Amino acid sequence: MNALAHSLCAFLCSRNNDINGYWGIGVLCAFAKRERKPKFSFKIYPGELLRIYSCEITNSNVVTDKLVKFDLDTIEGRLSFFEDGRYPHGAEKYTCGIAIAVTQEGRTGLSMSHVECWPHDESRERRRACFD
């Protein structure tokens, strides 16, 4: 159970998750900053696209399809964004805390990860090639 939770945290930290071709954590960081909402709770449903704060993580069903076989009861997550100074080049720096809890028949797996990030800025960032 812990390994599943850890894998989902790693996926969310990764640059391989995106929202409309941009790093998902950066896009969500921009929402958190703009709307002064530093925490997002979400649920993951096996076999379905992952949605966080009404943002769809592109192709996330590739990951969630693999969860179907485990017949899990619940998968719940939380993202928290904390201001953390500035990068040397002047960009705002945040730390995103990611927590995932997985339950199955009374057993629980937990994992927490942190990743440094910045609020998404289209003028400064390149979109993933398949979205150009």
Disulfide bonds with the S-S distance in Angstrom:
none
